[in-house]
Amino acid sequence: MPQFRFSEAAKLLGVSDDTIRRWVDGGQLAAARDAAGRKVVDGAQLAEFSRRQAARNDAAAADSSGLGRSARNRFVGLVTEVTADRVMAQVELQCGPHRVVSLMSTEAVAELGLEPGVLAVAVVKATQVIVETPGGSR
């Protein structure tokens, strides 16, 4: 199983190295030492911790509409830029460490009141998702 140094884990979760250390010191995240004696986090444990953290964050930005959805990929963030012409618009959101870009009609932008600083949720329903790993195949 892969192991991640604190700096790598921090980058993956979008937090500081100090936050990882606080989570380890507080018992929320387990750490071990690698062959070189550096503190590391087990990849599977980091993935599970990341899932729990995301669930907590999703609760804070919960959808109160009561509607069921088939799309599971929801990115809550702030609109950072809107570029529009007469017919189409490009809307950029910053959702944590992720930049999400959506193309939609200028009419939809106006109806939704999208402008920089507005809270928005990007909902993605994709039939094709490409997954890559560093270093290629094994």
N, CA, C and O atoms as CSV, one atom per row, in Angstrom:
chain,resi,resn,atom,element,x,y,z
A,1,MET,N,N,0.846,-1.181,0.000
A,1,MET,CA,C,0.000,0.000,0.000
A,1,MET,C,C,0.887,1.238,0.000
A,1,MET,O,O,1.890,1.279,0.712
A,2,PRO,N,N,0.531,2.245,-0.788
A,2,PRO,CA,C,1.353,3.457,-0.819
A,2,PRO,C,C,1.300,4.210,0.509
A,2,PRO,O,O,0.311,4.152,1.240
A,3,GLN,N,N,2.369,4.904,0.791
A,3,GLN,CA,C,2.443,5.766,1.959
A,3,GLN,C,C,2.764,7.172,1.479
A,3,GLN,O,O,3.457,7.355,0.478
A,4,PHE,N,N,2.255,8.157,2.199
A,4,PHE,CA,C,2.462,9.546,1.811
A,4,PHE,C,C,3.094,10.312,2.957
A,4,PHE,O,O,2.642,10.226,4.099
A,5,ARG,N,N,4.147,11.066,2.645
A,5,ARG,CA,C,4.739,11.949,3.650
A,5,ARG,C,C,3.719,13.032,3.984
A,5,ARG,O,O,2.785,13.274,3.220
A,6,PHE,N,N,3.904,13.675,5.123
A,6,PHE,CA,C,2.945,14.683,5.573
A,6,PHE,C,C,2.739,15.776,4.525
A,6,PHE,O,O,1.612,16.214,4.298
A,7,SER,N,N,3.817,16.212,3.891
A,7,SER,CA,C,3.694,17.276,2.882
A,7,SER,C,C,2.862,16.801,1.690
A,7,SER,O,O,2.073,17.567,1.138
A,8,GLU,N,N,3.037,15.548,1.297
A,8,GLU,CA,C,2.255,14.997,0.185
A,8,GLU,C,C,0.790,14.848,0.580
A,8,GLU,O,O,-0.103,15.183,-0.199
A,9,ALA,N,N,0.541,14.346,1.789
A,9,ALA,CA,C,-0.837,14.192,2.275
A,9,ALA,C,C,-1.521,15.549,2.342
A,9,ALA,O,O,-2.687,15.682,1.970
A,10,ALA,N,N,-0.793,16.560,2.818
A,10,ALA,CA,C,-1.351,17.907,2.925
A,10,ALA,C,C,-1.757,18.430,1.551
A,10,ALA,O,O,-2.833,19.005,1.387
A,11,LYS,N,N,-0.889,18.226,0.576
A,11,LYS,CA,C,-1.184,18.695,-0.779
A,11,LYS,C,C,-2.420,17.986,-1.344
A,11,LYS,O,O,-3.252,18.612,-2.000
A,12,LEU,N,N,-2.535,16.682,-1.089
A,12,LEU,CA,C,-3.680,15.922,-1.591
A,12,LEU,C,C,-4.990,16.371,-0.957
A,12,LEU,O,O,-6.031,16.357,-1.614
A,13,LEU,N,N,-4.953,16.772,0.316
A,13,LEU,CA,C,-6.172,17.180,1.015
A,13,LEU,C,C,-6.418,18.688,0.951
A,13,LEU,O,O,-7.453,19.175,1.407
A,14,GLY,N,N,-5.455,19.425,0.380
A,14,GLY,CA,C,-5.636,20.866,0.262
A,14,GLY,C,C,-5.512,21.607,1.587
A,14,GLY,O,O,-6.183,22.615,1.812
A,15,VAL,N,N,-4.636,21.091,2.473
A,15,VAL,CA,C,-4.405,21.721,3.776
A,15,VAL,C,C,-2.904,21.910,3.968
A,15,VAL,O,O,-2.110,21.542,3.103
A,16,SER,N,N,-2.521,22.481,5.100
A,16,SER,CA,C,-1.100,22.683,5.381
A,16,SER,C,C,-0.501,21.446,6.053
A,16,SER,O,O,-1.220,20.594,6.575
A,17,ASP,N,N,0.828,21.369,6.027
A,17,ASP,CA,C,1.541,20.298,6.733
A,17,ASP,C,C,1.183,20.329,8.217
A,17,ASP,O,O,1.028,19.283,8.847
A,18,ASP,N,N,1.053,21.539,8.772
A,18,ASP,CA,C,0.713,21.681,10.197
A,18,ASP,C,C,-0.653,21.089,10.515
A,18,ASP,O,O,-0.851,20.521,11.589
A,19,THR,N,N,-1.583,21.219,9.598
A,19,THR,CA,C,-2.912,20.632,9.815
A,19,THR,C,C,-2.808,19.118,9.885
A,19,THR,O,O,-3.443,18.492,10.734
A,20,ILE,N,N,-2.020,18.525,9.008
A,20,ILE,CA,C,-1.816,17.068,9.051
A,20,ILE,C,C,-1.211,16.689,10.399
A,20,ILE,O,O,-1.667,15.739,11.034
A,21,ARG,N,N,-0.194,17.418,10.839
A,21,ARG,CA,C,0.432,17.132,12.145
A,21,ARG,C,C,-0.583,17.232,13.285
A,21,ARG,O,O,-0.590,16.389,14.182
A,22,ARG,N,N,-1.440,18.259,13.257
A,22,ARG,CA,C,-2.463,18.407,14.308
A,22,ARG,C,C,-3.436,17.230,14.291
A,22,ARG,O,O,-3.821,16.725,15.346
A,23,TRP,N,N,-3.831,16.794,13.098
A,23,TRP,CA,C,-4.742,15.653,13.004
A,23,TRP,C,C,-4.082,14.391,13.547
A,23,TRP,O,O,-4.730,13.597,14.230
A,24,VAL,N,N,-2.805,14.200,13.251
A,24,VAL,CA,C,-2.070,13.034,13.769
A,24,VAL,C,C,-1.929,13.144,15.285
A,24,VAL,O,O,-2.211,12.188,16.008
A,25,ASP,N,N,-1.493,14.311,15.767
A,25,ASP,CA,C,-1.323,14.510,17.210
A,25,ASP,C,C,-2.648,14.357,17.959
A,25,ASP,O,O,-2.668,13.911,19.107
A,26,GLY,N,N,-3.753,14.728,17.310
A,26,GLY,CA,C,-5.072,14.632,17.931
A,26,GLY,C,C,-5.710,13.262,17.799
A,26,GLY,O,O,-6.809,13.036,18.305
A,27,GLY,N,N,-5.018,12.334,17.114
A,27,GLY,CA,C,-5.548,10.981,16.977
A,27,GLY,C,C,-6.599,10.815,15.891
A,27,GLY,O,O,-7.211,9.751,15.789
A,28,GLN,N,N,-6.823,11.842,15.077
A,28,GLN,CA,C,-7.816,11.742,14.005
A,28,GLN,C,C,-7.268,11.022,12.775
A,28,GLN,O,O,-8.025,10.500,11.957
A,29,LEU,N,N,-5.946,11.003,12.660
A,29,LEU,CA,C,-5.280,10.391,11.515
A,29,LEU,C,C,-4.067,9.638,12.034
A,29,LEU,O,O,-3.280,10.177,12.812
A,30,ALA,N,N,-3.919,8.395,11.603
A,30,ALA,CA,C,-2.802,7.566,12.072
A,30,ALA,C,C,-1.569,7.792,11.209
A,30,ALA,O,O,-1.668,8.011,10.002
A,31,ALA,N,N,-0.406,7.735,11.854
A,31,ALA,CA,C,0.858,7.882,11.130
A,31,ALA,C,C,1.815,6.772,11.546
A,31,ALA,O,O,1.693,6.191,12.624
A,32,ALA,N,N,2.760,6.498,10.671
A,32,ALA,CA,C,3.814,5.509,10.940
A,32,ALA,C,C,5.128,6.127,10.464
A,32,ALA,O,O,5.164,7.287,10.054
A,33,ARG,N,N,6.188,5.354,10.521
A,33,ARG,CA,C,7.483,5.822,10.006
A,33,ARG,C,C,7.871,4.942,8.822
A,33,ARG,O,O,7.667,3.728,8.838
A,34,ASP,N,N,8.434,5.577,7.796
A,34,ASP,CA,C,8.886,4.812,6.635
A,34,ASP,C,C,10.300,4.303,6.890
A,34,ASP,O,O,10.846,4.506,7.974
A,35,ALA,N,N,10.888,3.650,5.912
A,35,ALA,CA,C,12.215,3.058,6.055
A,35,ALA,C,C,13.285,4.105,6.364
A,35,ALA,O,O,14.307,3.786,6.972
A,36,ALA,N,N,13.055,5.356,5.947
A,36,ALA,CA,C,14.015,6.429,6.204
A,36,ALA,C,C,13.742,7.140,7.535
A,36,ALA,O,O,14.449,8.081,7.896
A,37,GLY,N,N,12.706,6.682,8.267
A,37,GLY,CA,C,12.393,7.268,9.559
A,37,GLY,C,C,11.481,8.480,9.507
A,37,GLY,O,O,11.226,9.107,10.535
A,38,ARG,N,N,10.979,8.822,8.310
A,38,ARG,CA,C,10.067,9.963,8.182
A,38,ARG,C,C,8.647,9.531,8.529
A,38,ARG,O,O,8.258,8.390,8.282
A,39,LYS,N,N,7.873,10.458,9.108
A,39,LYS,CA,C,6.472,10.156,9.405
A,39,LYS,C,C,5.680,10.126,8.104
A,39,LYS,O,O,5.813,11.006,7.253
A,40,VAL,N,N,4.853,9.094,7.971
A,40,VAL,CA,C,4.040,8.917,6.774
A,40,VAL,C,C,2.631,8.489,7.167
A,40,VAL,O,O,2.390,8.031,8.284
A,41,VAL,N,N,1.711,8.648,6.227
A,41,VAL,CA,C,0.329,8.221,6.401
A,41,VAL,C,C,0.048,7.150,5.359
A,41,VAL,O,O,0.386,7.311,4.187
A,42,ASP,N,N,-0.570,6.059,5.789
A,42,ASP,CA,C,-0.952,4.974,4.892
A,42,ASP,C,C,-1.978,5.480,3.879
A,42,ASP,O,O,-2.914,6.190,4.245
A,43,GLY,N,N,-1.807,5.119,2.616
A,43,GLY,CA,C,-2.688,5.588,1.549
A,43,GLY,C,C,-4.150,5.240,1.761
A,43,GLY,O,O,-5.020,6.082,1.539
A,44,ALA,N,N,-4.441,4.005,2.189
A,44,ALA,CA,C,-5.831,3.597,2.404
A,44,ALA,C,C,-6.455,4.382,3.556
A,44,ALA,O,O,-7.617,4.780,3.482
A,45,GLN,N,N,-5.679,4.605,4.624
A,45,GLN,CA,C,-6.193,5.388,5.746
A,45,GLN,C,C,-6.422,6.841,5.342
A,45,GLN,O,O,-7.399,7.461,5.762
A,46,LEU,N,N,-5.528,7.373,4.537
A,46,LEU,CA,C,-5.679,8.749,4.073
A,46,LEU,C,C,-6.933,8.877,3.200
A,46,LEU,O,O,-7.661,9.864,3.299
A,47,ALA,N,N,-7.179,7.892,2.357
A,47,ALA,CA,C,-8.369,7.914,1.506
A,47,ALA,C,C,-9.644,7.890,2.346
A,47,ALA,O,O,-10.580,8.642,2.075
A,48,GLU,N,N,-9.683,7.036,3.353
A,48,GLU,CA,C,-10.864,6.955,4.227
A,48,GLU,C,C,-11.043,8.250,5.013
A,48,GLU,O,O,-12.164,8.742,5.149
A,49,PHE,N,N,-9.959,8.803,5.529
A,49,PHE,CA,C,-10.014,10.066,6.257
A,49,PHE,C,C,-10.531,11.168,5.333
A,49,PHE,O,O,-11.370,11.977,5.731
A,50,SER,N,N,-10.030,11.194,4.106
A,50,SER,CA,C,-10.460,12.184,3.129
A,50,SER,C,C,-11.958,12.075,2.864
A,50,SER,O,O,-12.646,13.088,2.739
A,51,ARG,N,N,-12.457,10.858,2.780
A,51,ARG,CA,C,-13.890,10.635,2.561
A,51,ARG,C,C,-14.707,11.169,3.733
A,51,ARG,O,O,-15.740,11.808,3.537
A,52,ARG,N,N,-14.235,10.901,4.962
A,52,ARG,CA,C,-14.953,11.397,6.157
A,52,ARG,C,C,-14.948,12.924,6.188
A,52,ARG,O,O,-15.961,13.548,6.504
A,53,GLN,N,N,-13.799,13.524,5.858
A,53,GLN,CA,C,-13.703,14.986,5.852
A,53,GLN,C,C,-14.653,15.582,4.808
A,53,GLN,O,O,-15.319,16.584,5.066
A,54,ALA,N,N,-14.707,14.959,3.639
A,54,ALA,CA,C,-15.585,15.447,2.579
A,54,ALA,C,C,-17.048,15.347,3.003
A,54,ALA,O,O,-17.845,16.237,2.707
A,55,ALA,N,N,-17.401,14.259,3.699
A,55,ALA,CA,C,-18.783,14.101,4.168
A,55,ALA,C,C,-19.141,15.209,5.151
A,55,ALA,O,O,-20.253,15.735,5.120
A,56,ARG,N,N,-18.191,15.567,6.031
A,56,ARG,CA,C,-18.438,16.680,6.969
A,56,ARG,C,C,-18.637,17.978,6.215
A,56,ARG,O,O,-19.531,18.758,6.541
A,57,ASN,N,N,-17.805,18.215,5.205
A,57,ASN,CA,C,-17.914,19.450,4.425
A,57,ASN,C,C,-19.201,19.473,3.612
A,57,ASN,O,O,-19.813,20.529,3.456
A,58,ASP,N,N,-19.622,18.312,3.089
A,58,ASP,CA,C,-20.874,18.244,2.342
A,58,ASP,C,C,-22.059,18.576,3.232
A,58,ASP,O,O,-23.018,19.206,2.785
A,59,ALA,N,N,-21.997,18.152,4.505
A,59,ALA,CA,C,-23.080,18.452,5.430
A,59,ALA,C,C,-23.216,19.954,5.623
A,59,ALA,O,O,-24.327,20.463,5.767
A,60,ALA,N,N,-22.100,20.662,5.629
A,60,ALA,CA,C,-22.124,22.113,5.804
A,60,ALA,C,C,-22.743,22.802,4.596
A,60,ALA,O,O,-23.342,23.869,4.732
A,61,ALA,N,N,-22.605,22.209,3.424
A,61,ALA,CA,C,-23.148,22.798,2.200
A,61,ALA,C,C,-24.275,21.928,1.655
A,61,ALA,O,O,-24.432,21.794,0.442
A,62,ALA,N,N,-25.054,21.341,2.550
A,62,ALA,CA,C,-26.101,20.401,2.148
A,62,ALA,C,C,-27.154,21.087,1.293
A,62,ALA,O,O,-27.445,22.272,1.457
A,63,ASP,N,N,-27.706,20.324,0.394
A,63,ASP,CA,C,-28.763,20.801,-0.482
A,63,ASP,C,C,-30.080,20.674,0.271
A,63,ASP,O,O,-30.471,19.571,0.653
A,64,SER,N,N,-30.757,21.772,0.484
A,64,SER,CA,C,-31.997,21.751,1.255
A,64,SER,C,C,-33.231,21.641,0.378
A,64,SER,O,O,-34.349,21.790,0.873
A,65,SER,N,N,-33.055,21.381,-0.933
A,65,SER,CA,C,-34.209,21.333,-1.834
A,65,SER,C,C,-35.055,20.090,-1.624
A,65,SER,O,O,-36.232,20.081,-1.983
A,66,GLY,N,N,-34.476,19.033,-1.047
A,66,GLY,CA,C,-35.230,17.797,-0.852
A,66,GLY,C,C,-35.381,16.972,-2.115
A,66,GLY,O,O,-36.077,15.957,-2.112
A,67,LEU,N,N,-34.745,17.389,-3.188
A,67,LEU,CA,C,-34.830,16.649,-4.445
A,67,LEU,C,C,-33.789,15.541,-4.485
A,67,LEU,O,O,-32.658,15.729,-4.039
A,68,GLY,N,N,-34.173,14.384,-5.023
A,68,GLY,CA,C,-33.213,13.313,-5.241
A,68,GLY,C,C,-32.464,13.582,-6.538
A,68,GLY,O,O,-33.008,14.170,-7.473
A,69,ARG,N,N,-31.201,13.140,-6.583
A,69,ARG,CA,C,-30.398,13.347,-7.786
A,69,ARG,C,C,-29.603,12.084,-8.097
A,69,ARG,O,O,-29.181,11.359,-7.197
A,70,SER,N,N,-29.410,11.840,-9.381
A,70,SER,CA,C,-28.575,10.712,-9.752
A,70,SER,C,C,-27.107,11.120,-9.808
A,70,SER,O,O,-26.228,10.262,-9.729
A,71,ALA,N,N,-26.829,12.404,-9.943
A,71,ALA,CA,C,-25.447,12.887,-10.007
A,71,ALA,C,C,-24.852,12.898,-8.604
A,71,ALA,O,O,-25.446,13.459,-7.683
A,72,ARG,N,N,-23.694,12.289,-8.435
A,72,ARG,CA,C,-23.047,12.209,-7.124
A,72,ARG,C,C,-21.911,13.209,-6.967
A,72,ARG,O,O,-21.462,13.464,-5.849
A,73,ASN,N,N,-21.449,13.770,-8.055
A,73,ASN,CA,C,-20.293,14.647,-8.023
A,73,ASN,C,C,-20.747,16.088,-7.898
A,73,ASN,O,O,-21.163,16.709,-8.877
A,74,ARG,N,N,-20.664,16.622,-6.670
A,74,ARG,CA,C,-21.084,17.991,-6.389
A,74,ARG,C,C,-19.890,18.761,-5.854
A,74,ARG,O,O,-19.231,18.321,-4.911
A,75,PHE,N,N,-19.612,19.911,-6.455
A,75,PHE,CA,C,-18.493,20.743,-6.054
A,75,PHE,C,C,-19.021,22.103,-5.617
A,75,PHE,O,O,-19.472,22.897,-6.442
A,76,VAL,N,N,-18.964,22.363,-4.326
A,76,VAL,CA,C,-19.430,23.635,-3.783
A,76,VAL,C,C,-18.279,24.634,-3.824
A,76,VAL,O,O,-17.163,24.320,-3.412
A,77,GLY,N,N,-18.550,25.825,-4.318
A,77,GLY,CA,C,-17.490,26.817,-4.387
A,77,GLY,C,C,-18.014,28.197,-4.700
A,77,GLY,O,O,-19.218,28.454,-4.670
A,78,LEU,N,N,-17.081,29.077,-5.001
A,78,LEU,CA,C,-17.406,30.464,-5.325
A,78,LEU,C,C,-17.169,30.727,-6.805
A,78,LEU,O,O,-16.192,30.253,-7.384
A,79,VAL,N,N,-18.070,31.484,-7.404
A,79,VAL,CA,C,-17.861,31.930,-8.774
A,79,VAL,C,C,-16.696,32.910,-8.748
A,79,VAL,O,O,-16.691,33.856,-7.960
A,80,THR,N,N,-15.710,32.682,-9.611
A,80,THR,CA,C,-14.538,33.560,-9.651
A,80,THR,C,C,-14.495,34.415,-10.914
A,80,THR,O,O,-13.880,35.482,-10.928
A,81,GLU,N,N,-15.149,33.945,-11.970
A,81,GLU,CA,C,-15.129,34.711,-13.224
A,81,GLU,C,C,-16.286,34.294,-14.110
A,81,GLU,O,O,-16.650,33.120,-14.175
A,82,VAL,N,N,-16.856,35.273,-14.788
A,82,VAL,CA,C,-17.901,35.014,-15.782
A,82,VAL,C,C,-17.514,35.766,-17.044
A,82,VAL,O,O,-17.330,36.983,-17.022
A,83,THR,N,N,-17.392,35.036,-18.143
A,83,THR,CA,C,-17.097,35.629,-19.439
A,83,THR,C,C,-18.286,35.317,-20.334
A,83,THR,O,O,-18.580,34.152,-20.602
A,84,ALA,N,N,-18.971,36.363,-20.797
A,84,ALA,CA,C,-20.203,36.132,-21.554
A,84,ALA,C,C,-20.251,36.984,-22.811
A,84,ALA,O,O,-19.715,38.091,-22.860
A,85,ASP,N,N,-20.913,36.431,-23.832
A,85,ASP,CA,C,-21.248,37.225,-25.009
A,85,ASP,C,C,-22.770,37.242,-25.111
A,85,ASP,O,O,-23.455,37.031,-24.110
A,86,ARG,N,N,-23.300,37.483,-26.278
A,86,ARG,CA,C,-24.762,37.577,-26.428
A,86,ARG,C,C,-25.470,36.258,-26.169
A,86,ARG,O,O,-26.597,36.254,-25.674
A,87,VAL,N,N,-24.832,35.137,-26.493
A,87,VAL,CA,C,-25.508,33.843,-26.435
A,87,VAL,C,C,-24.940,32.903,-25.369
A,87,VAL,O,O,-25.700,32.298,-24.613
A,88,MET,N,N,-23.608,32.776,-25.303
A,88,MET,CA,C,-22.977,31.799,-24.419
A,88,MET,C,C,-22.100,32.475,-23.370
A,88,MET,O,O,-21.660,33.614,-23.528
A,89,ALA,N,N,-21.862,31.716,-22.277
A,89,ALA,CA,C,-21.017,32.232,-21.192
A,89,ALA,C,C,-20.135,31.111,-20.664
A,89,ALA,O,O,-20.482,29.932,-20.732
A,90,GLN,N,N,-18.989,31.513,-20.139
A,90,GLN,CA,C,-18.078,30.600,-19.438
A,90,GLN,C,C,-18.063,31.044,-17.985
A,90,GLN,O,O,-17.775,32.203,-17.684
A,91,VAL,N,N,-18.377,30.113,-17.079
A,91,VAL,CA,C,-18.423,30.417,-15.651
A,91,VAL,C,C,-17.352,29.585,-14.962
A,91,VAL,O,O,-17.319,28.362,-15.106
A,92,GLU,N,N,-16.469,30.256,-14.206
A,92,GLU,CA,C,-15.419,29.565,-13.465
A,92,GLU,C,C,-15.756,29.590,-11.987
A,92,GLU,O,O,-16.146,30.625,-11.446
A,93,LEU,N,N,-15.604,28.435,-11.329
A,93,LEU,CA,C,-15.798,28.315,-9.893
A,93,LEU,C,C,-14.514,27.810,-9.268
A,93,LEU,O,O,-13.795,27.015,-9.873
A,94,GLN,N,N,-14.223,28.265,-8.066
A,94,GLN,CA,C,-13.121,27.715,-7.288
A,94,GLN,C,C,-13.760,26.908,-6.177
A,94,GLN,O,O,-14.381,27.463,-5.271
A,95,CYS,N,N,-13.607,25.603,-6.252
A,95,CYS,CA,C,-14.219,24.675,-5.304
A,95,CYS,C,C,-13.092,24.019,-4.513
A,95,CYS,O,O,-12.554,22.990,-4.921
A,96,GLY,N,N,-12.742,24.619,-3.385
A,96,GLY,CA,C,-11.570,24.159,-2.655
A,96,GLY,C,C,-10.360,24.354,-3.548
A,96,GLY,O,O,-10.169,25.434,-4.108
A,97,PRO,N,N,-9.536,23.316,-3.689
A,97,PRO,CA,C,-8.356,23.467,-4.539
A,97,PRO,C,C,-8.649,23.256,-6.022
A,97,PRO,O,O,-7.739,23.312,-6.849
A,98,HIS,N,N,-9.919,23.012,-6.362
A,98,HIS,CA,C,-10.260,22.662,-7.741
A,98,HIS,C,C,-10.937,23.820,-8.479
A,98,HIS,O,O,-11.836,24.475,-7.952
A,99,ARG,N,N,-10.488,24.047,-9.688
A,99,ARG,CA,C,-11.113,25.024,-10.581
A,99,ARG,C,C,-12.071,24.247,-11.470
A,99,ARG,O,O,-11.668,23.301,-12.146
A,100,VAL,N,N,-13.342,24.647,-11.470
A,100,VAL,CA,C,-14.356,23.996,-12.291
A,100,VAL,C,C,-14.882,25.035,-13.275
A,100,VAL,O,O,-15.225,26.149,-12.882
A,101,VAL,N,N,-14.945,24.669,-14.555
A,101,VAL,CA,C,-15.399,25.578,-15.598
A,101,VAL,C,C,-16.645,25.000,-16.246
A,101,VAL,O,O,-16.689,23.817,-16.583
A,102,SER,N,N,-17.662,25.846,-16.418
A,102,SER,CA,C,-18.909,25.421,-17.038
A,102,SER,C,C,-19.250,26.355,-18.184
A,102,SER,O,O,-19.078,27.570,-18.085
A,103,LEU,N,N,-19.732,25.779,-19.264
A,103,LEU,CA,C,-20.233,26.570,-20.392
A,103,LEU,C,C,-21.749,26.483,-20.361
A,103,LEU,O,O,-22.313,25.394,-20.256
A,104,MET,N,N,-22.407,27.633,-20.451
A,104,MET,CA,C,-23.872,27.676,-20.410
A,104,MET,C,C,-24.348,28.902,-21.164
A,104,MET,O,O,-23.549,29.727,-21.606
A,105,SER,N,N,-25.645,29.008,-21.303
A,105,SER,CA,C,-26.183,30.172,-22.000
A,105,SER,C,C,-26.046,31.413,-21.130
A,105,SER,O,O,-26.049,31.334,-19.901
A,106,THR,N,N,-25.928,32.551,-21.784
A,106,THR,CA,C,-25.869,33.824,-21.069
A,106,THR,C,C,-27.177,34.054,-20.329
A,106,THR,O,O,-27.192,34.663,-19.259
A,107,GLU,N,N,-28.268,33.570,-20.895
A,107,GLU,CA,C,-29.580,33.668,-20.247
A,107,GLU,C,C,-29.570,32.923,-18.907
A,107,GLU,O,O,-30.104,33.426,-17.920
A,108,ALA,N,N,-28.967,31.729,-18.865
A,108,ALA,CA,C,-28.897,30.956,-17.622
A,108,ALA,C,C,-28.070,31.682,-16.571
A,108,ALA,O,O,-28.419,31.676,-15.390
A,109,VAL,N,N,-26.966,32.313,-16.998
A,109,VAL,CA,C,-26.125,33.072,-16.073
A,109,VAL,C,C,-26.945,34.178,-15.423
A,109,VAL,O,O,-26.875,34.377,-14.210
A,110,ALA,N,N,-27.720,34.894,-16.227
A,110,ALA,CA,C,-28.552,35.979,-15.706
A,110,ALA,C,C,-29.627,35.446,-14.761
A,110,ALA,O,O,-29.847,36.012,-13.690
A,111,GLU,N,N,-30.295,34.364,-15.151
A,111,GLU,CA,C,-31.352,33.788,-14.310
A,111,GLU,C,C,-30.828,33.306,-12.964
A,111,GLU,O,O,-31.512,33.428,-11.948
A,112,LEU,N,N,-29.613,32.757,-12.955
A,112,LEU,CA,C,-29.018,32.253,-11.716
A,112,LEU,C,C,-28.302,33.342,-10.917
A,112,LEU,O,O,-27.915,33.121,-9.770
A,113,GLY,N,N,-28.129,34.511,-11.523
A,113,GLY,CA,C,-27.438,35.601,-10.840
A,113,GLY,C,C,-25.971,35.307,-10.606
A,113,GLY,O,O,-25.405,35.700,-9.586
A,114,LEU,N,N,-25.357,34.617,-11.549
A,114,LEU,CA,C,-23.953,34.232,-11.391
A,114,LEU,C,C,-23.029,35.403,-11.682
A,114,LEU,O,O,-23.069,35.998,-12.759
A,115,GLU,N,N,-22.201,35.718,-10.704
A,115,GLU,CA,C,-21.184,36.752,-10.829
A,115,GLU,C,C,-20.121,36.440,-9.792
A,115,GLU,O,O,-20.379,35.691,-8.849
A,116,PRO,N,N,-18.917,37.008,-9.951
A,116,PRO,CA,C,-17.852,36.711,-8.986
A,116,PRO,C,C,-18.300,36.956,-7.547
A,116,PRO,O,O,-18.897,37.982,-7.220
A,117,GLY,N,N,-17.986,35.965,-6.695
A,117,GLY,CA,C,-18.324,36.051,-5.282
A,117,GLY,C,C,-19.582,35.308,-4.889
A,117,GLY,O,O,-19.856,35.150,-3.700
A,118,VAL,N,N,-20.356,34.847,-5.865
A,118,VAL,CA,C,-21.596,34.125,-5.583
A,118,VAL,C,C,-21.280,32.664,-5.255
A,118,VAL,O,O,-20.463,32.033,-5.926
A,119,LEU,N,N,-21.935,32.133,-4.215
A,119,LEU,CA,C,-21.812,30.719,-3.867
A,119,LEU,C,C,-22.593,29.897,-4.880
A,119,LEU,O,O,-23.734,30.230,-5.204
A,120,ALA,N,N,-21.989,28.828,-5.384
A,120,ALA,CA,C,-22.643,27.991,-6.383
A,120,ALA,C,C,-22.205,26.544,-6.199
A,120,ALA,O,O,-21.199,26.264,-5.547
A,121,VAL,N,N,-22.968,25.637,-6.779
A,121,VAL,CA,C,-22.640,24.216,-6.740
A,121,VAL,C,C,-22.562,23.708,-8.171
A,121,VAL,O,O,-23.522,23.832,-8.932
A,122,ALA,N,N,-21.419,23.134,-8.539
A,122,ALA,CA,C,-21.260,22.494,-9.845
A,122,ALA,C,C,-21.639,21.027,-9.668
A,122,ALA,O,O,-21.019,20.315,-8.878
A,123,VAL,N,N,-22.648,20.578,-10.397
A,123,VAL,CA,C,-23.089,19.189,-10.333
A,123,VAL,C,C,-22.658,18.526,-11.633
A,123,VAL,O,O,-23.003,18.989,-12.721
A,124,VAL,N,N,-21.895,17.431,-11.514
A,124,VAL,CA,C,-21.336,16.773,-12.688
A,124,VAL,C,C,-21.895,15.364,-12.794
A,124,VAL,O,O,-21.804,14.574,-11.854
A,125,LYS,N,N,-22.468,15.061,-13.938
A,125,LYS,CA,C,-22.940,13.716,-14.242
A,125,LYS,C,C,-22.202,13.293,-15.499
A,125,LYS,O,O,-22.551,13.715,-16.602
A,126,ALA,N,N,-21.196,12.472,-15.339
A,126,ALA,CA,C,-20.351,12.104,-16.470
A,126,ALA,C,C,-20.499,10.624,-16.790
A,126,ALA,O,O,-20.498,9.777,-15.897
A,127,THR,N,N,-20.625,10.330,-18.062
A,127,THR,CA,C,-20.670,8.930,-18.480
A,127,THR,C,C,-19.281,8.387,-18.737
A,127,THR,O,O,-19.085,7.177,-18.851
A,128,GLN,N,N,-18.313,9.293,-18.826
A,128,GLN,CA,C,-16.938,8.865,-19.041
A,128,GLN,C,C,-16.018,9.670,-18.145
A,128,GLN,O,O,-15.968,10.897,-18.239
A,129,VAL,N,N,-15.298,8.991,-17.287
A,129,VAL,CA,C,-14.323,9.619,-16.410
A,129,VAL,C,C,-12.999,8.893,-16.619
A,129,VAL,O,O,-12.934,7.669,-16.506
A,130,ILE,N,N,-11.970,9.627,-16.917
A,130,ILE,CA,C,-10.653,9.036,-17.150
A,130,ILE,C,C,-9.859,9.114,-15.858
A,130,ILE,O,O,-9.771,10.179,-15.247
A,131,VAL,N,N,-9.282,8.004,-15.440
A,131,VAL,CA,C,-8.490,7.936,-14.215
A,131,VAL,C,C,-7.041,7.685,-14.611
A,131,VAL,O,O,-6.754,6.777,-15.391
A,132,GLU,N,N,-6.129,8.492,-14.073
A,132,GLU,CA,C,-4.704,8.346,-14.352
A,132,GLU,C,C,-3.952,8.113,-13.056
A,132,GLU,O,O,-4.406,8.519,-11.986
A,133,THR,N,N,-2.817,7.467,-13.150
A,133,THR,CA,C,-1.947,7.302,-11.985
A,133,THR,C,C,-0.540,7.755,-12.366
A,133,THR,O,O,-0.138,7.627,-13.522
A,134,PRO,N,N,0.204,8.281,-11.402
A,134,PRO,CA,C,1.560,8.693,-11.726
A,134,PRO,C,C,2.414,7.474,-12.062
A,134,PRO,O,O,2.264,6.418,-11.448
A,135,GLY,N,N,3.303,7.621,-13.029
A,135,GLY,CA,C,4.208,6.536,-13.355
A,135,GLY,C,C,3.659,5.505,-14.327
A,135,GLY,O,O,4.341,4.522,-14.617
A,136,GLY,N,N,2.463,5.693,-14.835
A,136,GLY,CA,C,1.927,4.773,-15.818
A,136,GLY,C,C,1.415,3.474,-15.213
A,136,GLY,O,O,1.139,3.409,-14.015
A,137,SER,N,N,1.289,2.448,-16.033
A,137,SER,CA,C,0.748,1.158,-15.572
A,137,SER,C,C,1.813,0.331,-14.892
A,137,SER,O,O,3.009,0.585,-15.040
A,138,ARG,N,N,1.373,-0.648,-14.154
A,138,ARG,CA,C,2.293,-1.536,-13.421
A,138,ARG,C,C,2.593,-2.764,-14.200
A,138,ARG,O,O,3.347,-3.620,-13.737
